[in-house]
Amino acid sequence: MGDEWAGSDDEIARAALDSSPNAVVALDRDQSVLVWNAAAERVFGWAAEEVLGRRAPIVPGELTAEHNAVLERVRTGEPVSLRTKRLHSDGALLDLRVDISALRLGSAVGGYVCVYHPARADELARNRMARRARLVRRLTDVVGDINSELELSAVLDRISANLTELTGADAGGFVLIEGDRLRLVSTYQLPDSIRGTTTDLRTSLVDQLLRTGKTVMLESDGLGDLVWARLRGLHTIALGLAAVGGRPYGALYALFARRNPGHLELELLELLAGHAGIAVGNAVAYQEAVRQRAHERAVFDASADGIAVLDQDGLVVRWNPAAAGLTALAPESVIGAPPPFPMPKPGEKVTFQMENGRWLDVVSAQIEETGEVVVDFRDVTSAKELEEAKDLFLATTSHELRTPITIVRGFASTLDARWDKMADPERRAAVHTIAERSRSLGELMDHLLLGARAGADELKVRIEKVDLAERIDAATLGLPALSDKHRVEVDIAEGLPPVFGDPLATDIILGQLLENAFKYSPKGGLISVAAWPDEDDNVVVVVDDEGVGIAPPDRERIFERFVQVDSGDRRRFGGVGLGLYIVRSLARAQGGDVSAHPRPEGGTRMRLVLRCASPIGSDTPMR
């Protein structure tokens, strides 16, 4: 270690506590304060010397019973996480979430460790998810907007304007790649005088982006050298590559002066850049078709969008290959007849579902010179399914939150109104119920946060050697007592080798697979867990149940985010559609995978594969 780490272990521990952003308070068994870190001073307003060695006056009188019950539960059981109120030194009530665990000295419980953080963080996470859903829906409208205009300059201006709306940027623009030069062809909230400015591609941010092989990037250095960076207070530029026909065509610039972009803004920029490339390509194709009729067939047939041309009577005279693929209608069955979908007015968009199940966004434009109408349509089935899945997710999450909240509110109101009339066992039972429901809310929040991190590719795991047999034993310990309708069998191959993985992530995976096995076999039956090494230097773990099963088309969909399968009786079991998505994300982050399989005798087999951390000996039992 360097000189900066030359202090004692106690000094390092104190520095770690004082560096924590959360308030950390350690109590002895009599609830006298042992540790009161710097964040606790900031949160509660009392200096450490004012509270060390005595009870901290932070628990409101009406919550003393709750506090004591929670400490008793922690002393005799598992850690507790709950949302509660605490007092500031000025008498103000603080809305906090607290995680309480036992302070163990060897095998004995010597006190309690309480970690406080603002409850508002949960609300912010929900707000971020709602904002993302709104922006994704808005993106669909934006795509229709830019595709409803086939005049290239108008398309580019709409792209620049919509770019700033979606990302919250202060200004934006679009540059075209013209050989070894870049030309600024569209701006929004930037001086008109810089439109048309050119610069060398090789010294530009676009060149840096092309060299990375990515489609988006953030840059905060050397911005003053950009000829079109004319924005007061500019500190960050987000860049998104637009491609036409698989080749780089241009780039979208989002300029930030008042706020910092995050991963959501980059995601939206990447999606918009992809659609912008297609929209620009369509506009260019349209103009080229008008100017050079000799090239019309090549452009028409090469379009990735479905394109139809209608005569003055509204009958189809041209039907490109993409149109045939999207509608499953051959040209000979369409030409000479009206189009197989409703026609929008010029500048408007119609969304329509074909008989083959595909959803199409349809826009049109009239060719003034000929009186013909060009119709452009594309497959938006995935976007519709995503929107429906998000709506279902939000509705289900609201339901999952409402039930425990209603119970907690009811019991809390009862305690508040009838405290003196209730016997002590009744009060303890009510507080216990509140704590249990608070724990379930905490688990739901954990799932939502894990799902959000997985969706943003931010799941972090620590890869090390893990004794998988030990993790399975711990996960299945005590399961038989959970239900008198289920039987649990565990079969672990003798000498099961260790695997590469993260102990906590592996525990989450095993816990979720076992929970699902119980959950989706409501009539009971055998829950069997087995583990063995295979021939490919992997270890296989299977969890079998005799429950409702999974329909074949849904065996991959159940691992998608927000998906809640409506197969058989499965939908009635609740949940927010994130459990198996998190399981697969964690498994793959460890170099493994999870899959679902049918059992001939009924029910489901969930198969987890992890990498062996040591060679498999020839005497290792195989299956």
C-alpha positions in Angstrom: 0.0 0.0 0.0 1.1 3.6 -0.5 1.9 6.1 2.2 -1.7 7.4 2.2 -2.8 4.0 3.5 -0.1 3.7 6.2 -2.5 4.4 9.1 -3.9 1.8 11.5 -7.0 -0.3 10.7 -9.0 1.9 13.1 -8.0 5.0 11.2 -9.0 3.5 7.9 -12.3 2.3 9.4 -13.1 5.8 10.8 -12.2 7.3 7.4 -14.5 4.9 5.6 -17.4 5.7 8.0 -16.9 9.4 7.6 -16.7 9.1 3.8 -20.1 7.3 3.7 -22.8 9.4 2.0 -25.4 7.6 4.3 -25.8 8.3 8.0 -24.3 5.3 10.0 -25.3 5.0 13.7 -24.1 2.0 15.8 -25.9 1.3 19.1 -25.1 -1.0 22.0 -27.7 -3.3 23.4 -29.0 -0.5 25.6 -29.3 1.7 22.5 -26.5 4.0 23.6 -24.6 5.5 20.6 -21.3 3.8 19.8 -20.7 5.3 16.3 -22.1 8.5 14.9 -20.5 9.3 11.5 -20.2 12.7 9.7 -23.2 11.9 7.6 -25.3 11.3 10.7 -24.2 14.8 12.0 -25.4 16.3 8.7 -28.7 14.4 8.6 -29.8 14.7 12.2 -28.0 18.0 13.3 -26.4 16.6 16.4 -22.6 16.5 16.7 -21.0 13.2 17.6 -19.8 14.4 21.0 -23.4 15.4 21.9 -24.8 11.8 21.4 -21.9 9.4 22.0 -22.5 7.2 25.0 -26.2 8.0 25.4 -29.5 7.4 23.6 -29.8 9.6 20.5 -33.0 11.7 20.7 -34.0 10.9 17.1 -36.9 8.4 17.4 -40.3 10.2 17.7 -42.3 9.1 20.8 -45.1 7.6 18.7 -42.5 5.4 16.9 -40.7 4.2 20.0 -42.6 0.9 20.0 -41.9 0.4 16.3 -38.2 1.1 16.9 -38.0 -1.4 19.8 -39.9 -4.1 17.9 -37.6 -3.7 14.9 -34.5 -4.0 17.1 -35.9 -7.1 18.7 -36.5 -8.6 15.3 -33.0 -7.8 14.2 -31.5 -9.3 17.4 -33.3 -12.6 16.9 -33.5 -12.8 13.1 -32.7 -11.1 9.8 -31.8 -7.5 9.0 -34.8 -5.2 8.6 -35.3 -2.4 6.1 -38.2 0.1 6.5 -39.3 3.5 5.8 -39.9 5.6 8.9 -39.7 9.1 10.5 -36.8 10.4 12.6 -36.3 13.7 14.4 -33.8 16.5 13.5 -32.1 18.5 16.2 -34.4 21.4 15.3 -37.5 19.2 15.9 -38.3 18.7 12.2 -39.5 15.2 11.1 -37.3 13.5 8.6 -38.7 11.0 6.1 -36.0 8.3 5.9 -35.4 4.7 5.0 -33.3 2.8 7.5 -31.5 -0.6 7.1 -30.9 -2.2 10.5 -28.7 -5.2 11.2 -27.1 -6.8 14.2 -23.7 -5.7 15.5 -22.1 -9.0 16.1 -19.1 -9.5 18.3 -18.1 -13.0 17.5 -21.2 -15.1 17.9 -22.9 -12.7 20.3 -25.1 -9.7 19.3 -23.5 -6.6 20.9 -25.8 -4.0 19.5 -27.2 -2.7 16.2 -26.0 -0.9 13.1 -28.5 1.5 11.5 -27.9 3.0 8.0 -30.2 5.9 7.1 -30.8 7.3 3.7 -33.5 9.6 2.3 -36.7 7.8 1.3 -36.9 10.3 -1.6 -34.4 8.1 -3.5 -37.2 5.5 -4.0 -39.5 8.2 -5.4 -36.7 9.5 -7.7 -36.2 5.9 -9.1 -39.9 5.6 -9.8 -39.9 9.1 -11.4 -37.0 8.1 -13.6 -38.8 5.0 -14.8 -42.0 7.0 -15.5 -40.0 9.6 -17.4 -38.3 7.0 -19.5 -41.6 5.5 -20.4 -43.0 8.9 -21.4 -39.9 9.7 -23.5 -40.0 6.3 -25.3 -43.7 6.9 -26.2 -42.8 10.4 -27.3 -40.0 9.0 -29.4 -42.6 7.0 -31.4 -44.4 10.3 -32.2 -41.2 12.0 -33.1 -40.3 9.2 -35.5 -43.6 9.6 -37.2 -43.1 13.3 -37.3 -39.8 13.2 -39.1 -41.0 10.6 -41.5 -44.1 12.5 -42.4 -41.9 15.1 -44.1 -40.0 14.0 -47.3 -38.3 17.4 -48.0 -34.7 16.9 -46.9 -34.1 20.3 -45.4 -37.4 20.1 -43.4 -36.5 16.6 -42.2 -33.2 17.8 -40.9 -34.7 20.8 -39.1 -37.3 18.5 -37.5 -34.5 16.1 -36.4 -32.5 19.0 -34.8 -35.6 20.4 -33.0 -36.8 17.0 -31.8 -33.3 16.0 -30.7 -33.2 18.9 -28.1 -36.8 18.1 -26.9 -36.0 14.4 -26.3 -32.6 14.8 -24.7 -33.2 18.1 -22.8 -30.2 19.6 -24.6 -29.8 23.4 -24.9 -29.1 23.3 -28.7 -28.6 20.8 -31.4 -27.6 20.3 -35.0 -27.0 17.8 -37.8 -23.8 17.4 -39.8 -23.4 15.6 -43.1 -20.4 13.5 -44.0 -19.2 14.6 -47.4 -16.0 12.7 -48.2 -13.3 14.0 -45.9 -15.4 17.0 -44.9 -18.3 17.7 -42.5 -21.0 20.2 -43.3 -23.4 21.7 -40.8 -26.8 21.5 -42.6 -29.3 22.0 -39.7 -29.3 23.8 -36.4 -31.6 24.5 -33.5 -31.1 27.3 -30.9 -27.8 28.1 -32.6 -26.9 31.2 -34.8 -28.2 30.8 -38.4 -24.9 32.3 -39.6 -23.0 29.0 -38.8 -25.4 26.9 -41.0 -23.4 25.6 -43.9 -20.0 25.7 -42.1 -17.6 22.9 -43.0 -14.7 21.4 -41.2 -12.1 18.6 -41.7 -13.6 15.1 -40.8 -10.2 13.8 -39.6 -9.9 16.4 -36.7 -13.6 16.2 -35.7 -15.6 14.4 -33.0 -17.3 12.5 -35.7 -14.0 10.9 -36.7 -13.4 10.0 -33.0 -16.8 8.4 -32.9 -16.2 6.4 -36.1 -12.9 5.1 -34.7 -14.5 3.8 -31.6 -17.0 1.6 -33.5 -19.8 2.9 -31.4 -22.9 4.9 -32.4 -22.9 7.5 -29.5 -20.3 9.3 -27.4 -20.0 12.1 -24.8 -17.2 14.7 -25.0 -16.3 17.5 -22.6 -12.7 18.4 -23.7 -11.5 20.7 -26.5 -15.0 22.0 -27.3 -13.8 25.5 -27.9 -12.2 24.3 -31.2 -15.5 23.3 -32.8 -16.6 25.9 -35.3 -20.3 25.4 -34.5 -20.0 25.2 -30.7 -21.5 28.7 -30.3 -23.3 28.2 -27.1 -22.7 30.2 -23.8 -21.6 27.9 -21.0 -21.2 24.8 -23.2 -19.6 22.0 -21.2 -20.7 18.7 -22.9 -21.6 17.5 -26.4 -23.4 14.2 -27.0 -22.9 12.8 -30.5 -25.0 10.2 -32.3 -24.1 8.6 -35.6 -26.8 8.4 -38.3 -26.4 5.7 -41.0 -28.2 5.1 -44.3 -27.9 1.7 -45.8 -25.4 0.6 -43.2 -23.0 3.4 -44.1 -22.3 6.5 -41.9 -24.3 9.4 -43.4 -24.1 12.1 -40.8 -24.3 12.8 -37.1 -26.6 14.5 -34.5 -25.1 17.0 -32.1 -26.8 17.7 -28.7 -25.1 20.6 -26.9 -25.5 20.9 -23.1 -24.8 24.1 -21.1 -27.3 23.9 -18.1 -27.5 20.2 -17.3 -25.6 17.0 -17.6 -26.8 14.2 -19.9 -27.2 10.7 -18.5 -27.5 7.2 -19.9 -31.2 7.8 -20.8 -30.3 10.8 -22.9 -27.7 8.8 -24.7 -30.1 5.9 -25.3 -32.7 8.3 -26.8 -30.0 9.9 -28.9 -28.9 6.6 -30.3 -32.5 5.6 -31.1 -33.2 8.9 -32.7 -30.0 8.8 -34.7 -31.0 5.4 -36.1 -34.4 6.7 -37.1 -32.9 9.9 -38.4 -30.7 8.0 -40.8 -33.7 6.2 -42.2 -35.8 9.4 -42.4 -33.0 11.3 -44.2 -32.4 8.3 -46.5 -36.1 8.3 -47.4 -36.1 12.0 -48.0 -33.0 11.8 -50.2 -34.5 8.8 -52.1 -37.7 10.9 -52.7 -35.8 13.9 -54.1 -33.6 11.7 -56.2 -36.6 9.9 -57.6 -38.1 13.2 -58.7 -34.8 14.5 -60.2 -33.6 11.3 -61.8 -36.3 9.0 -62.9 -33.7 6.7 -64.4 -32.6 5.7 -60.9 -36.1 5.4 -59.4 -36.3 1.6 -59.5 -33.0 1.1 -57.7 -33.8 3.5 -54.9 -37.4 2.2 -54.6 -36.4 -1.4 -54.4 -33.5 -0.8 -52.0 -35.6 1.1 -49.3 -35.8 -0.7 -46.0 -39.3 0.8 -45.5 -42.3 -0.3 -47.3 -43.1 2.1 -50.1 -46.2 2.2 -52.4 -47.1 4.7 -55.2 -50.7 5.4 -55.8 -52.2 6.9 -58.9 -54.7 9.8 -59.0 -57.6 7.4 -58.3 -55.9 6.0 -55.1 -54.9 2.7 -56.7 -51.5 1.0 -56.2 -49.2 1.3 -59.2 -45.9 0.5 -57.4 -45.2 -1.9 -54.5 -41.6 -2.4 -53.3 -40.1 -5.6 -51.9 -40.1 -4.2 -48.4 -43.8 -3.5 -48.7 -44.4 -7.1 -49.8 -42.3 -8.4 -46.8 -44.1 -6.2 -44.3 -47.6 -6.9 -45.4 -47.2 -10.5 -46.7 -48.9 -9.4 -49.9 -47.2 -10.0 -53.2 -47.2 -7.1 -55.8 -49.6 -8.9 -58.1 -52.2 -9.1 -55.4 -52.0 -5.4 -54.6 -51.3 -3.5 -57.8 -54.5 -2.1 -59.3 -56.3 -2.1 -56.0 -56.5 0.3 -53.0 -53.8 -0.1 -50.4 -54.5 -2.7 -47.7 -54.5 0.0 -44.9 -56.2 3.3 -44.3 -54.5 6.3 -46.0 -53.4 9.2 -43.9 -53.6 12.8 -45.1 -50.3 14.3 -46.2 -48.2 15.3 -43.2 -50.2 13.0 -40.9 -49.6 9.4 -39.6 -51.8 6.4 -39.3 -50.9 3.4 -37.2 -52.6 0.2 -38.4 -52.5 -3.5 -37.6 -52.4 -5.9 -40.5 -54.1 -9.3 -40.6 -50.6 -10.9 -40.1 -50.4 -9.2 -36.7 -47.8 -6.5 -37.7 -48.4 -2.9 -36.7 -47.5 -0.4 -39.4 -46.9 3.4 -39.2 -48.1 4.9 -42.5 -47.3 8.3 -43.8 -47.8 9.8 -47.3 -46.8 12.7 -49.5 -48.2 13.9 -52.8 -46.1 14.4 -55.9 -47.3 17.8 -57.2 -45.8 17.2 -60.7 -47.7 13.9 -61.3 -50.6 13.9 -58.9 -49.4 10.6 -57.5 -49.1 9.8 -53.8 -46.0 8.2 -52.3 -46.9 6.1 -49.2 -44.1 5.1 -46.7 -44.8 2.5 -44.0 -42.6 0.6 -41.5 -43.0 -2.1 -38.9 -43.5 -0.7 -35.4 -44.7 -4.0 -33.8 -41.8 -4.0 -31.4 -42.4 -0.4 -30.2 -46.1 -1.2 -29.7 -45.3 -4.4 -27.7 -42.7 -2.4 -25.6 -45.3 0.3 -24.9 -47.9 -2.3 -23.9 -45.4 -4.1 -21.7 -44.5 -0.9 -20.0 -48.1 0.0 -19.4 -48.7 -3.5 -17.9 -45.6 -3.1 -15.8 -46.7 0.2 -14.4 -50.2 -1.1 -13.7 -48.9 -4.3 -12.0 -46.3 -2.4 -10.0 -49.0 -0.1 -8.8 -51.1 -3.1 -7.7 -48.1 -4.8 -6.0 -47.3 -1.6 -4.1 -50.9 -0.8 -3.1 -51.6 -4.1 -1.2 -48.7 -3.8 1.4 -49.2 -0.1 1.7 -52.9 -0.5 2.4 -52.1 -3.1 5.1 -49.3 -1.0 6.7 -51.6 2.1 6.7 -54.5 0.1 8.2 -52.4 -1.4 11.0 -50.6 1.9 11.7 -54.0 3.7 11.9 -55.3 1.0 14.3 -52.2 1.4 16.5 -52.6 5.2 16.4 -56.3 5.2 17.3 -56.5 2.2 19.7 -53.0 2.0 21.3 -54.2 2.2 24.9 -57.1 -0.2 24.3 -55.0 -3.0 22.7 -53.2 -5.7 24.6 -49.4 -5.9 24.3 -49.6 -9.1 22.1 -52.0 -7.3 19.8 -49.7 -4.3 19.5 -46.7 -6.5 18.8 -48.7 -8.5 16.2 -49.6 -5.2 14.5 -46.1 -3.9 14.5 -44.8 -7.3 13.2 -47.3 -7.1 10.3 -46.2 -3.6 9.5 -42.5 -4.7 9.5 -43.2 -7.8 7.3 -45.1 -5.7 4.8 -42.4 -3.1 4.9 -39.9 -5.8 4.1 -41.9 -7.0 1.1 -41.9 -3.4 -0.1 -38.2 -3.3 0.3 -37.8 -6.5 -1.8 -40.0 -5.0 -4.5 -37.8 -1.9 -4.6 -34.7 -4.0 -4.8 -36.2 -5.8 -7.8 -37.0 -2.5 -9.5 -33.5 -1.1 -8.8 -31.8 -4.3 -10.0 -34.0 -4.3 -13.1 -33.1 -0.7 -13.9 -29.4 -1.3 -13.4 -29.6 -4.4 -15.7 -31.5 -2.4 -18.4 -28.8 0.2 -18.2 -26.0 -2.4 -18.4 -24.8 -1.3 -14.9 -25.0 -4.6 -13.1 -21.6 -5.1 -11.3 -20.5 -8.5 -10.1 -17.3 -9.6 -8.4 -15.9 -12.8 -10.1 -14.3 -15.2 -7.6 -14.3 -18.9 -6.8 -17.7 -19.8 -5.2 -18.6 -23.0 -3.4 -21.8 -23.7 -5.3 -22.7 -26.7 -3.2 -22.6 -24.5 -0.1 -24.7 -21.8 -1.8 -27.3 -24.4 -2.8 -27.4 -25.9 0.8 -27.9 -22.4 2.2 -30.6 -21.5 -0.3 -32.6 -24.7 0.3 -32.1 -24.8 4.1 -35.5 -24.6 5.8 -37.5 -24.7 2.6 -39.6 -27.8 3.6 -41.0 -25.8 6.5 -42.4 -23.1 4.1 -45.3 -25.3 2.8 -47.0 -28.4 3.9 -48.1 -29.1 0.3 -44.6 -29.2 -1.2 -41.7 -31.7 -0.9 -38.2 -30.6 -1.4 -35.3 -32.8 -2.6 -31.7 -31.7 -3.1 -29.2 -33.8 -5.0 -25.7 -32.4 -5.3 -23.0 -34.4 -7.1 -20.2 -35.5 -4.8 -17.1 -33.4 -5.2 -19.0 -30.6 -7.0 -16.2 -28.2 -8.2 -16.3 -24.5 -7.4 -17.6 -22.1 -10.0 -16.6 -18.6 -11.1 -19.2 -16.1 -9.9 -20.3 -13.6 -7.3 -21.7 -15.1 -4.1 -24.4 -12.5 -3.6 -25.5 -12.7 -7.3 -25.6 -16.5 -7.1 -27.7 -16.3 -3.9 -30.2 -14.0 -5.7 -30.4 -16.3 -8.7 -31.0 -19.5 -6.6 -33.5 -17.7 -4.3 -35.5 -16.4 -7.3 -35.6 -19.8 -9.0 -36.7 -21.5 -5.9 -39.3 -18.8 -5.1 -40.7 -19.3 -8.6 -40.9 -23.0 -8.2 -43.0 -22.7 -5.1 -45.0 -19.8 -6.5 -46.0 -21.5 -9.8 -46.9 -24.9 -8.2 -49.8 -23.8 -6.0 -51.2 -27.3 -5.6 -48.0 -28.5 -4.1 -45.8 -31.4 -5.3 -42.1 -32.1 -5.5 -39.5 -29.3 -5.8 -36.2 -30.9 -6.7 -32.8 -29.2 -6.9 -29.9 -31.0 -8.5 -26.3 -29.9 -9.5 -23.6 -31.7 -11.4 -20.6 -30.9 -13.7 -20.9 -31.4 -17.4 -18.5 -32.2 -20.2 -17.9 -28.6 -21.1 -16.2 -27.5 -17.9 -19.5 -26.1 -16.6 -21.6 -26.8 -13.6 -25.3 -27.3 -14.2 -28.0 -26.6 -11.6 -31.6 -27.5 -12.3 -34.7 -26.6 -10.3 -37.8 -28.7 -11.2 -41.4 -28.2 -10.1 -44.7 -29.9 -10.9 -46.6 -26.6 -11.4 -48.5 -24.9 -14.1 -45.7 -24.9 -16.7 -44.8 -22.4 -19.5 -46.2 -22.4 -23.0 -43.5 -23.1 -25.7 -43.7 -19.6 -27.2 -43.1 -18.0 -23.8 -40.0 -19.9 -22.7 -37.7 -17.1 -23.9 -40.2 -14.2 -23.4 -40.3 -14.8 -19.6 -36.7 -13.6 -19.4 -37.5 -10.2 -21.0 -38.0 -7.1 -18.9 -41.6 -6.2 -17.9 -43.0 -9.4 -19.5 -45.7 -11.2 -17.5 -46.8 -14.3 -19.3 -50.5 -14.9 -19.6 -50.0 -18.7 -20.1 -52.4 -20.9 -18.2 -52.7 -19.8 -14.6 -49.4 -18.0 -14.4 -50.7 -14.5 -14.7 -52.7 -14.7 -11.5 -49.6 -15.1 -9.4 -48.7 -11.4 -9.5 -45.2 -9.9 -9.7 -43.8 -7.0 -11.7 -42.1 -9.0 -14.5 -38.5 -8.4 -13.5 -37.5 -11.5 -11.5 -36.3 -13.8 -14.3 -34.9 -10.8 -16.3 -32.7 -10.1 -13.3 -31.8 -13.8 -12.9 -30.6 -14.0 -16.5 -28.8 -10.7 -16.4 -26.9 -11.8 -13.2 -26.1 -15.2 -14.7 -24.7 -13.8 -17.9 -22.7 -11.2 -16.0 -20.9 -14.2 -14.4 -20.3 -15.9 -17.7 -23.2 -18.3 -17.3 -26.8 -18.5 -18.5 -30.4 -19.5 -17.4 -33.0 -21.2 -19.6 -36.5 -22.7 -19.1 -37.6 -26.2 -20.2 -40.7 -28.3 -20.1 -40.9 -31.5 -18.0 -42.6 -34.5 -19.7 -44.5 -35.2 -16.5 -45.7 -31.6 -16.2 -44.2 -28.5 -14.7 -41.0 -26.6 -15.5 -37.3 -27.1 -15.3 -35.1 -24.0 -14.8 -31.5 -24.7 -15.9 -28.6 -22.6 -14.6 -25.1 -23.0 -16.1 -22.0 -21.5 -14.5 -18.3 -21.9 -15.4 -16.1 -24.3 -13.4 -13.4 -22.6 -11.4 -11.2 -25.8 -11.4 -10.7 -28.7 -13.8 -13.2 -31.5 -13.4 -11.5 -34.7 -12.3 -12.1 -38.0 -14.0 -13.7 -39.4 -10.8 -16.3 -36.6 -10.6 -19.8 -38.0 -11.0 -21.4 -37.1 -14.3 -25.1 -37.0 -15.4 
